[in-house]
């Protein structure tokens, strides 16, 4: 059985490509083709949430195709078979990822952290929880979801001066940011 907490999601199968069962890959890696450097993959079909749903898959071939990535997976040889994988997550064991330098984090480590706004060195207010991150070109941006009934989202740039501290053990990210921004 796969310990799903030890897996890092690196992408998703987004479509079918060609007539031989190839699939289109939406990669979360940077650069996007790096997803092909990790093997084997663990995939979890769409709609399956349990740890037992992960399945080991061998990537037979993969390449850049236009602006995307395509891959051929062992056991899926027709477009009809490959179509059953559309929406599946692609993951790998965290142990296969390169170690990061002090102060660097994988996006998956930041998702779910509580975000606290800091003003004048004092914890000010809970802004919400990191829901996702997005790449803007200039810098990455945290998408922070408030927990109140209105569900307001804050877009907070992940840059020095705004990010005060990240405490993965406490599951808290402190930012120099005000709730009114």
C-alpha positions in Angstrom: 0.0 0.0 0.0 1.2 3.5 -0.9 1.5 6.1 1.9 -0.2 9.0 0.1 1.4 11.5 2.5 4.8 10.5 1.1 3.7 11.4 -2.4 4.1 14.7 -4.2 1.6 15.5 -7.0 3.6 16.7 -10.0 0.9 17.0 -12.6 -2.3 15.7 -14.1 -3.4 13.8 -17.2 -5.4 16.4 -19.1 -6.3 14.6 -22.3 -5.7 12.0 -25.0 -3.2 12.5 -27.8 -3.2 10.5 -31.0 -4.4 7.0 -31.9 -1.9 4.9 -29.9 -3.1 5.7 -26.4 -0.7 8.6 -25.6 -1.9 11.1 -23.0 -1.5 14.9 -22.6 0.2 15.9 -19.4 -0.4 19.1 -17.4 2.9 19.4 -15.5 3.4 21.3 -12.3 7.2 21.0 -12.6 9.5 23.8 -13.7 10.4 23.5 -16.4 7.3 21.5 -17.4 9.3 18.7 -19.1 11.0 17.8 -15.8 8.0 15.6 -15.0 9.4 13.2 -17.6 12.6 12.8 -15.5 10.8 11.1 -12.7 9.8 7.5 -13.0 7.9 5.4 -12.3 4.8 7.5 -11.8 2.1 6.9 -9.3 -1.3 7.8 -10.8 -4.7 8.2 -9.0 -7.7 8.0 -11.3 -10.2 10.9 -11.2 -12.7 10.7 -8.4 -10.6 8.3 -6.3 -9.4 9.8 -3.0 -8.1 6.9 -0.9 -4.5 6.0 -0.5 -5.3 2.6 -2.0 -6.2 4.3 -5.3 -2.6 5.1 -6.3 -1.3 2.8 -9.0 2.3 2.4 -10.2 2.7 3.2 -13.9 5.7 2.9 -16.2 6.3 5.7 -18.6 7.4 4.1 -21.9 7.9 7.4 -23.8 7.4 11.1 -23.3 8.2 14.3 -25.0 7.4 18.0 -25.5 4.6 18.4 -28.0 3.9 21.9 -29.0 3.3 23.9 -25.8 2.6 20.7 -23.8 3.9 17.3 -22.7 2.7 13.9 -24.0 3.5 10.5 -22.7 2.8 6.8 -23.5 2.1 4.7 -20.5 2.5 0.9 -20.2 -0.9 -0.8 -20.3 -2.8 2.0 -22.1 -2.5 1.3 -25.8 -5.7 2.8 -27.2 -7.3 6.2 -27.1 -10.3 4.6 -25.4 -8.2 3.1 -22.6 -6.2 6.4 -22.2 -9.4 8.4 -21.9 -10.1 6.6 -18.6 -7.0 8.4 -17.2 -8.1 11.9 -18.1 -8.1 13.9 -14.8 -5.8 11.4 -13.0 -3.2 12.9 -10.7 0.5 12.1 -11.3 2.7 11.8 -8.2 6.0 10.4 -7.1 7.6 9.6 -3.7 8.9 12.7 -2.1 12.2 10.9 -1.6 12.8 11.1 -5.4 12.7 14.9 -5.4 16.0 16.9 -5.0 16.7 18.3 -1.6 16.0 22.0 -1.3 18.3 24.7 0.1 17.4 26.3 3.5 14.4 28.6 3.1 13.1 26.9 -0.2 9.9 25.0 -0.3 7.9 22.9 -2.7 4.5 24.3 -3.4 2.9 21.2 -2.0 4.5 22.0 1.4 2.9 25.4 1.5 -0.7 24.4 0.5 -2.8 24.1 3.7 -0.7 26.3 5.8 -2.5 28.9 8.0 -1.5 32.4 6.9 -1.1 35.0 9.7 -0.7 38.7 8.8 2.0 40.5 10.8 2.1 44.2 11.4 4.9 46.0 13.3 6.3 42.6 14.4 3.0 41.4 16.1 0.7 38.7 14.9 -2.3 40.6 13.6 -4.9 38.4 12.2 -5.6 35.0 10.5 -5.9 35.7 6.8 -6.9 32.2 5.9 -5.3 29.0 4.5 -3.1 28.6 1.5 -5.4 27.1 -1.1 -3.0 27.1 -4.1 -0.2 29.0 -5.7 0.1 30.5 -9.1 3.0 31.5 -11.3 2.7 35.1 -12.7 6.1 35.4 -14.4 7.4 38.1 -12.1 6.9 36.0 -8.9 4.7 33.3 -7.4 1.5 34.3 -5.7 -0.2 32.6 -2.7 -4.0 32.1 -3.1 -5.2 32.4 0.5 -8.8 31.4 1.2 -10.6 33.0 4.2 -12.5 30.6 6.4 -15.5 32.9 7.0 -18.9 32.6 5.3 -18.0 35.1 2.6 -14.9 33.1 1.6 -12.9 36.0 0.4 -9.5 35.1 -1.3 -6.3 37.1 -0.8 -3.6 37.0 -3.5 -0.3 37.5 -1.7 3.0 37.8 -3.6 5.6 35.2 -2.5 8.5 37.7 -2.3 11.0 38.8 0.2 9.6 41.5 2.4 6.1 40.0 2.2 6.9 36.5 3.4 8.1 36.8 7.0 8.5 33.2 8.0 7.4 29.7 7.1 7.0 27.1 9.9 6.1 23.8 8.3 6.0 22.0 11.7 3.5 24.4 13.1 1.7 24.7 9.7 1.9 28.5 9.8 3.1 31.1 7.2 3.5 34.6 8.5 3.3 37.5 6.0 3.6 41.3 6.2 0.2 41.7 4.8 -3.0 43.3 6.0 -6.5 41.8 5.7 -7.6 45.0 3.9 -5.2 44.6 1.0 
